[in-house]
Amino acid sequence: MPRIVSAQEAVSSIRSHQRVYVQAAAATPSVLTHALAERAPELRDVEICHLHTEGPAPYADPALAASFHVNSFFIGKNVRHTLAAGNGSYTPVFLSELPNLFRKGALPVDVALVHVSPPDAHGYCSLGVSVEATLAAMEQAQLVIAQVNPRMPRMFGDAIVHISQLHYMVEVDTPLFGHEMPAISEAEAKIGAFVASLIDDRSTLQMGIGSIPNAALAQLGNHKDLGLHTEMFSDGVIDLIESGVINCRYKGIGRGKALATFLVGSQRLYDFVHDNPFIEMRESSFVNDTSRIRKNPRMVAINSAIEVDLTGQVCADSIGRKMYSGVGGQMDFIRGAALSEGGKAIIALPSVTKDGTSRIVPFLRQGAGVVTTRSHVQYVITEYGIANLYGKTLKQRARALTDIAHPSHRESIERRYFEDAVCPIGSVR
């Protein structure tokens, strides 16, 4: 059975040259990561790997490069600097495949730092708002250290773990990391309306966090019998669940349950999901499995991008050569939705960046990564409309995507594509 100790005593068992997995997103065990960073003078070459985490990441300080190296499976703002500074790396991986990296021994895990609810009368804790690849890391790790927090929502499915799976327990009482719902701009509201126009009754939804998903969800109040099968969700779904719009009655997988692998939102969200049997947390190898996703009739996947070129190639993880985020689950759901009966795969993005640069481009920037290929893309949406690329030729795609670019950029996009295309297709007009 686990020992209840201080954070400092718990992390004192971590040794140089080990690989440490940190639970992700709102469940980031920050008390443990701060205690580990304090040991920097006595540690060397400890690899800390994780998906996007919330809050400060003190181990990512380039001054501690001799002690810690960050290996990101999805790059968050708090560790983005490490790649340029030389104390960080990025491992591209589908979210559906990440647990298998651990189980197959491609990335052996020595230590798992997790964040759980207090044990119940039967000795069971909950990983709460973030399961993702944590279970696989715990299975493989020689040492599992748990930050035990009464504020962690008790959630079900794969989130339930017995205290016999833990070696040390560190009792804390700290708020979860969260985000309030952002304001929706005029452009985002238009995008949300276009997205909502493609969603039929009895569809099952996948979406991320942010203004565009919230704008789309806000338009669905008159829909009926929607389902939820998504790698993550936020506050935008709460009203739809409480009103019965999202009831999951017609899903093909997990009927009657909303499936997710992690959550990030406000305290309202964490209160809503606590002890709520309608919400089921499953490992990312389950939630993001394309063969399961496709079994949901009318599966609708709503994802975003950094830029899209005129052939339909989607860059979602880098700005040119600069790594910005990660592959995540975009391709898992884009393909799953495309294969679903009546499904729709959607890429939704504003037509321009905050500084006015077009996000519909003739060619991806040099070094940009393709997350979703042009052969996988179906719908691309900006505030200027919907481009349906399914079954379209390169010439037809270029025309459709130019038409949803910002008007001030359309002429230059078309001209450059026509002049610089390796295989000229003629004017898109």
N, C-alpha and C positions, 0 to 999 in steps of 0.2 A: 504494500500500500504506500501511497506517496507521503513524503514528509512535508509538513508545513514549515516553511523557512522564509527568511527575508530574500528579496530579489538578489542582493549581493551574494548571499550564500548559495543560492540556486545556480547563478551563472558562474560561480567559482569552479564548477566542474567542467566547464568548456575549456578545451585545450587548443593550443596553436595547431594550425594546418587542418582544422576540422571544417566541415561544411554545415552551416546552420540555416534551416528554413524558418521563415517568419510568416505567420498567418497574415492574411492580406486585408486591405481595405479598412472598413470601420472597426474591424476587430484587431487591428495592429496592436500587439502587446507592448505598448510604449514603455511601461515601467521596466520590463525586462530588457528591451533594447538599449535604454539609457544606462541601466546597470552594466550591461555588457560593454558599452562604449567606455565606461569608466575604467575598465580593465585594460584599455589599450596599451599602457606601458609594459604589461607583462605578457601580451599576446603577439603572435606573429602569423601573418598569412591565414587569417580566418576568413573563409568565404561566406558571405551572408547573401542568401538568395531569396527572392520573393517576387510576387506580382506587385501591382500598384499598392503602396501602403499610404496611410494617412498620417499626418502629423510630422514633427521633426524626425530626421534620421541622423542622429549624431555620429553614428559609425561611418557615415558617408563623407565625413569631413576629409578632404584631400590631405590634411596634415596627419591623418591617421592611416595613410596608405600602407605603411609597413605592417600595420596590425590587421586592417580589414580591407577586403576587396568585395565590392557589391556586384552580384550577378543578377540582373533584372530580367524577368520573363515578361514584364510589362513595365515600361519606364514611367514613373510618376515624377511630378515636379520636384519632389524632395530629394531625388537622386539623379536627376537629369544631368547635372553638372559633372557627375563622376566619369562619364565616358570621355569628355574632353580633358578632364584632369588626369586621367590615367589610372584611377583607382576604381573603375567600374567597367563592366562588360554587359552585353545584351545577348540573350539567347532567344532567337526567334522560335516560337512553338505555338501550335494551336492550343487553345485552352483545353480542348477535349483531350489532348495528348499529354498534357503536363503531368498528370498523376503517373502515367506510364514511364516517364523519364526516370522517376524514382523506383517504380516497381521492377523495371527491366534492368536496373543497375547502371543506366547511362550516367546518372548523377547520384551516386550514393550519398545518403543523408546521415550525418552523425548526430545532429541535435535538432529538435523541433521546438520552437517557441510559440505557444498558443495562448488563446484568451477564451475562457469558458465561464459559464454560469456556475454558481455554487452547486454542489451535489445534492440530489434529492434524497429521500429516505432510503432509496434503494442503491445509492451510490452513483447515480448517473448525472453527469454534467452535460451541458450543451455548448457546442462551438458557436451557437448563436448565428450572427449575421454574416458569417463567412466560412464556407466549407471548402470551396474550390479544390485545391490539391493537398489540403492540410491532412486529411486522413491518410493518404498515401505516404506523406512525409513522416507522420507519426508511426506508421507501420514499420518503416525502414530504419527509423532513428534509434540509436542506442540510448539516447537520453531525451525525455520529453518533459519540458518545464512549462507549467500552466500558470498564467495570471488569472486568478479566480475573482470574479467581479459580480456583485449582486445586481449591477446595472446591465449586464449582458442579458438580452432577451433569451428566454428558454424557447428553443425552436426544435422541430422534429425532423424525422427522416435520418439522413446520414449525419446530422449535426449531433446526435446523441452519442456520447462516449462515457465509458465507465472509468471511475477514478483508478482502477487497476491498470489502466493504460498510461497513467501519469507517474513520473518519478518524484517531481517536486511540485508543490503548490505554493504560490505566493499570493496572499490575500491583499486585495486592493479595493478601493471604492472610488472609481474615477469615471467621469462621463465618457461615452463612446464618441469617437470622432464622427462628425456629421456635416451635412450641408442643408441649408434652407433652400426652398424652391426658388430658382433664379427668376428674375423678371423676363417676360417674353417680349422681344422686340417685334416691330411691325413685320419685318421680313420673316422672322421665325413663325409668327402667327400664320402668315400666308403659306409657308412650307407645311406647317401642321395641318392646315385645311386641305392641301393637296394630298398629303399622306392619308388623312382620314377618308378622303373620297375613294381611296382604293380598298378600304377595309369593309368587308361584307359582314353581315350578321353571322354568328357562329364561327368567326375567325379566331385563331389562336395567335397571340401577340408575343413578339420578342422586341425589346427595345433597350436602350441604355439610359444613362442619366443626362440631364441637361434640358435646355429650353425647348429644343425641337421635339424630343419625345413628349415632354409635358404639353407642348402646344398641340400635338396630335391627340394625346389622351383627352385634352380638354374639349375636343370636338366630338367625342364618342358618347356623349350622355344619352343620346336617343338610340344607340345601337342595342342589340339584344344578344344575349347568350355568348359573350366573348370568353375566350380562354387565355391563360397566361402560362407560357413555357419559355423562360428567358434566363440568360445567365445572371442577370441582375435586374432589380427594379428599385424605384424610389417612391417618393410621396405621391406622384401623379396617379398611381393606380388605386389609392385608398378610397377615394370617393366613388370610383367605378365599382369597386368590390362591395362597398357598403350599400350602394344603390341596386345591386344585383345585376348590373350590366356585365361585369366580369363574374361569372359563376362556374366556368370550366366544365359545364355539363356535356359539351360536345367534343371534347378533346379526344385524341387517339391514345395519348400516353398520360397516365396520372389523372384520369377523369375524376372530376370533383375536387381536384387539388391544384393550387397554383405552384408551379415548380420554379426554383431559382437555385443558384449556387452561391451568390453573395448579394448583400444589400447595402446601400448607402443612402442616407437621407437625414431627416430631422428627427427630433425626439418623438414627434407624432408618429413617425413610421415605426420606430423601435417599440413604442407602446402598443401600436396596432398589431405587430407581428408576435409580441410576447405571448406565449402559451396559446397561440392561435392555430388550431389543427387544420385550417384551410390552407395554410402556407407550409409547403414541404421543401426542406433544403436537401439537395442531393449533390454528390460530388460532380465536378465538372466533366469527368469522363462519362457520366450519365446524362446530365442536362444538355451538354453540348454535343452529344453523339448524333451525327447526321442521320444515322439509320433510325434513331428514335424520333428526332425532330420531324422527319418527313411523314411519320405516321399520324401527325395532327392534320386533319383536313383544313384547308384554307389557312395554312400557316403563313403568317406575315412577319417577315424579318425587317426591322427598321434600323439601319446602321448609318454611320457618317463617314466622312473622309477628309483628308487634308486637301487633295486635289484629284480631279478626274480628267483624263485626256480625251481627245475627240474620238478615239477608238473604243473608249469605255474602260480603259485600265484605271484601277482605283488604288491610289496611294493613301494609306491610312496610318502608317507608323513612322514616317520620316518626313523631314523638310529637306529635300535634296538628299545630301549625304548625311545630314545630321539626324540621328535617331531621336525620335520625339516621344513615342508611346510604345506600341507593340501590336502584334498580330491579334492577340486576344481571341475572341470567339466569332469574329466577323464571318470568316469563311465557313465555319461550322454551321452557322445559321443561314447564310446566303444560300449555300448548297442545299441544306435541309428544306428551306422554304421553297426553293425552285423545284424540288422533287416531290413536294407535297401536292396532293390532289387539290387543285384550285389555289395553290400557294402563290405568294408574291414576295420577291426579294427586292428590297428598296434601299438605295443609297440616297440620303437626304443631307443637303449641305447648303449654307448660304452661298450666293453666287460670288461674293468677294470676301476677302479677309478684312480685319478691322482697319488696315491701312489702304484698302481699296484695290488690292491686287486680286486679279481674277483667280477663282478656284476651278473654273473650267478652262483647261489649257490645251493648246495644240499638241504639246508633248510634255510628258512629265519632266521635272527638273533632273539634271544630271545626278545620278546616284540615288534617285528616289526608288523606294521599294514598291513592288506591286503586291498588295495584299489580296485583292480580289481581281482576278484576271478578266479580260474583256469577254471571254467565252462564258463566264459565270454571271455577268451583270444582266439584270433585267430592267429595273426602273431606276432612273436618276432624277431627283427632284431638287429644284431650287425655288426661290420665291417667284420665279418667272415661269414656272410650269413643270410639267412632267414629260420626261423623255423616255419612251418605251423602246428599249434597244433589243428586245428579244426577237431573234430571227432577222435582224437588220444587217445589211451590208455595211462596210466601212463608210461608204459615201452617205448612206442613210443615217448612220450613227452620227457622223460629223455634222450633218444638217440638224438633226434633232438636238444635239448637245449645244451647238452654237445658238440655237433658238432659246435655250434656257439660261445662257450666260447673261451677265449684266449687259444692258444695251451699249454702254460706253466701251465695252471690250469686244463686241461681236465682230466688227470689221477686222480688227487687228488679229484676232484669233484665227479667223478664216484665211486671211492673207498669209500669215506665217505658215499655217498648215499646208496650204496649197503650194507655197514656194519651197518649203523645206522637206516635204514628205519624201522619204526614200523611194516609196512606190507611189507615184502621183496617181490620184484618183479623179482628178479634174475638180473643178469648182464644186463646192458643196451646195451651191445654188443651181 
